[in-house]
Amino acid sequence: MDYDIIIVGGGIVGLATALQIQKKRPGLRLLLLEKENALARHQTGNNSGVIHSGLYYKPGSLKATNCIRGYHLLVEFCKEHNVPFELCGKIVVASSPAELPLLENLYIRGQQNGLQNLKKLSAEHLKDYEPHVTGLGGIFVPQTGIVDYKIVAAKYGELIQQSGAAIHLGEQVIDIQSNRDKTVVITQKASYTTGLVINCAGLYSDKVAGMTVQNLNIKIIPFRGEYFKLKKEKEYLVKNLIYPVPDPNFPFLGVHFTRMAKGGVEAGPNAVLAFQREGYKKTDIRLSELAETLLWPGFQKVARKYWRTGWEEMYRSFSKAAFTKALQILVPEIHENDLETGGAGVRAQACDRQGGLVDDFLILEERNAINVCNAPSPAATSSLSIGETVAALALKRLEG
Ligand SMILES: Cc1cc2nc3c(=O)[nH]c(=O)nc-3n(C[C@H](O)[C@H](O)[C@H](O)COP(=O)(O)OP(=O)(O)OC[C@H]3O[C@@H](n4cnc5c(N)ncnc54)[C@H](O)[C@@H]3O)c2cc1C
């Protein structure tokens, strides 16, 4: 019951962190606690399955550096462990004159982030890559790929256990108590002592951080992303991945088409406020969690500023016709009855008290804890690099 390090959360970030710690210090006593009865039940198991290239992110940001390093580590990992993946490339399409300068900025940003062989595409050349797409121009990004992150996470889990770490499923961390000499992690089943806690609890990372940090300045706001699937007979409309130019204010908005590694083509996701942190259905609601979101001063500021965008997303969530209209901007041949309901995922987006949606990955260090407090997309792509970063912070403490 005594461990050198305890990791909270069996999503891809917690698992990758365990893997990287073991790689550097194989003998450490390591325990990973996951509240569900299986790994990767939340963000990791309900995402778009894209291996992001690092095109979008501000040069020098944690997202940019970890995505680019994580991309290479992930691709190597998949090759080494026979995890199926494909580097199929994607196109980003400008659909209005106003998007053309943004597309140009994206091209420059991609180059700043070190991406090679990006190709500018004219309206005509878009069709060489995606015959059913319409747009004013685009970029082809050859590096982008697809993978099933559930399989990646399961492989991380298998390797961690083979190397001697313990994974306890079905154990929710309900409290963490620290004194000068030791930290005790309490679950509903047992208590464990440790030198260091690493919090990778995703949608509950603020709650777990709150167990060791007073007056935490951030709250996780859950945004559900809903998908449709193309009917089998219409999958020919999409060869690989088709993305719109992102709105610089909301880079995670904008429905896109993704061919999935497990088969099929998904369209989405949108982004609507979830009334429950793990609320995958429109009807899922937990009043205590909703009240916490609505009362958070940062969220109130975001809602006041961006209410129109929020309503548009909400409208699209209830109106299949409106969702289809957004997709038709990219592929005009798509009709409402070509789409069937797909799954949903919930994004954990940190929002600070002042009203900023935290854009970059955020890692907060405490005396006995390291808290990964904001790990939205592309954190699945970046997982091995985030894991490396957190492992380095953790091992520095054990040595010091
Ligand atoms: C709709 C959607 C699409 C996305 N698309 C992509 C994509 O294409 N490419 C990409 O790179 N990224 C994508 N992402 C982002 C990516 O999925 C996440 O950034 C990544 O999975 C985060 O991993 P995580 O381990 O931090 O969180 P999670 O996978 O959510 O794991 C956290 C774990 O902590 C556990 N936990 C929480 N509280 C406790 C507690 N108290 N005790 C014990 N366990 C606890 C949870 O049960 C959960 O299993 C997408 C995300 C979403 C939602």
PDBQT file of the ligand as one rigid body, heavy atoms in Angstrom, charges set to zero:
ROOT
HETATM    1  C1  LIG A 501     -14.872  14.772 -29.135  1.00  0.00    +0.000 C 
HETATM    2  C2  LIG A 501     -13.377  14.737 -28.999  1.00  0.00    +0.000 A 
HETATM    3  C3  LIG A 501     -12.565  14.605 -30.121  1.00  0.00    +0.000 A 
HETATM    4  C4  LIG A 501     -11.169  14.590 -29.978  1.00  0.00    +0.000 A 
HETATM    5  N1  LIG A 501     -10.370  14.315 -31.069  1.00  0.00    +0.000 NA
HETATM    6  C5  LIG A 501      -9.034  14.173 -30.894  1.00  0.00    +0.000 A 
HETATM    7  C6  LIG A 501      -8.212  13.746 -31.962  1.00  0.00    +0.000 A 
HETATM    8  O1  LIG A 501      -8.688  13.432 -33.044  1.00  0.00    +0.000 OA
HETATM    9  N2  LIG A 501      -6.860  13.688 -31.763  1.00  0.00    +0.000 N 
HETATM   10  C7  LIG A 501      -6.295  14.008 -30.551  1.00  0.00    +0.000 A 
HETATM   11  O2  LIG A 501      -5.070  13.973 -30.438  1.00  0.00    +0.000 OA
HETATM   12  N3  LIG A 501      -7.065  14.384 -29.515  1.00  0.00    +0.000 NA
HETATM   13  C8  LIG A 501      -8.416  14.434 -29.643  1.00  0.00    +0.000 A 
HETATM   14  N4  LIG A 501      -9.210  14.753 -28.586  1.00  0.00    +0.000 N 
HETATM   15  C9  LIG A 501      -8.584  15.040 -27.302  1.00  0.00    +0.000 C 
HETATM   16  C10 LIG A 501      -8.149  13.781 -26.571  1.00  0.00    +0.000 C 
HETATM   17  O3  LIG A 501      -9.099  12.750 -26.684  1.00  0.00    +0.000 OA
HETATM   18  C11 LIG A 501      -7.933  14.133 -25.102  1.00  0.00    +0.000 C 
HETATM   19  O4  LIG A 501      -7.122  15.278 -25.060  1.00  0.00    +0.000 OA
HETATM   20  C12 LIG A 501      -7.220  13.011 -24.348  1.00  0.00    +0.000 C 
HETATM   21  O5  LIG A 501      -7.925  11.801 -24.516  1.00  0.00    +0.000 OA
HETATM   22  C13 LIG A 501      -7.127  13.371 -22.872  1.00  0.00    +0.000 C 
HETATM   23  O6  LIG A 501      -6.694  12.236 -22.177  1.00  0.00    +0.000 OA
HETATM   24  P1  LIG A 501      -6.760  12.201 -20.605  1.00  0.00    +0.000 P 
HETATM   25  O7  LIG A 501      -6.079  10.969 -20.175  1.00  0.00    +0.000 OA
HETATM   26  O8  LIG A 501      -6.267  13.508 -20.068  1.00  0.00    +0.000 OA
HETATM   27  O9  LIG A 501      -8.324  12.196 -20.247  1.00  0.00    +0.000 OA
HETATM   28  P2  LIG A 501      -9.390  10.979 -20.216  1.00  0.00    +0.000 P 
HETATM   29  O10 LIG A 501      -9.241  10.083 -21.385  1.00  0.00    +0.000 OA
HETATM   30  O11 LIG A 501     -10.713  11.617 -20.015  1.00  0.00    +0.000 OA
HETATM   31  O12 LIG A 501      -8.971  10.183 -18.927  1.00  0.00    +0.000 OA
HETATM   32  C14 LIG A 501      -9.128  10.653 -17.607  1.00  0.00    +0.000 C 
HETATM   33  C15 LIG A 501      -9.451   9.459 -16.739  1.00  0.00    +0.000 C 
HETATM   34  O13 LIG A 501      -9.463   9.850 -15.364  1.00  0.00    +0.000 OA
HETATM   35  C16 LIG A 501     -10.452   9.074 -14.700  1.00  0.00    +0.000 C 
HETATM   36  N5  LIG A 501     -10.797   9.748 -13.444  1.00  0.00    +0.000 N 
HETATM   37  C17 LIG A 501     -11.399  10.953 -13.289  1.00  0.00    +0.000 A 
HETATM   38  N6  LIG A 501     -11.550  11.244 -11.997  1.00  0.00    +0.000 NA
HETATM   39  C18 LIG A 501     -11.015  10.208 -11.295  1.00  0.00    +0.000 A 
HETATM   40  C19 LIG A 501     -10.883   9.940  -9.894  1.00  0.00    +0.000 A 
HETATM   41  N7  LIG A 501     -11.303  10.789  -8.970  1.00  0.00    +0.000 N 
HETATM   42  N8  LIG A 501     -10.309   8.756  -9.517  1.00  0.00    +0.000 NA
HETATM   43  C20 LIG A 501      -9.868   7.870 -10.472  1.00  0.00    +0.000 A 
HETATM   44  N9  LIG A 501      -9.984   8.085 -11.796  1.00  0.00    +0.000 NA
HETATM   45  C21 LIG A 501     -10.545   9.256 -12.216  1.00  0.00    +0.000 A 
HETATM   46  C22 LIG A 501     -11.578   9.020 -15.716  1.00  0.00    +0.000 C 
HETATM   47  O14 LIG A 501     -12.489   7.973 -15.450  1.00  0.00    +0.000 OA
HETATM   48  C23 LIG A 501     -10.822   8.875 -17.021  1.00  0.00    +0.000 C 
HETATM   49  O15 LIG A 501     -10.690   7.537 -17.420  1.00  0.00    +0.000 OA
HETATM   50  C24 LIG A 501     -10.595  14.758 -28.699  1.00  0.00    +0.000 A 
HETATM   51  C25 LIG A 501     -11.421  14.886 -27.570  1.00  0.00    +0.000 A 
HETATM   52  C26 LIG A 501     -12.791  14.835 -27.705  1.00  0.00    +0.000 A 
HETATM   53  C27 LIG A 501     -13.653  14.864 -26.471  1.00  0.00    +0.000 C 
ENDROOT
TORSDOF 0
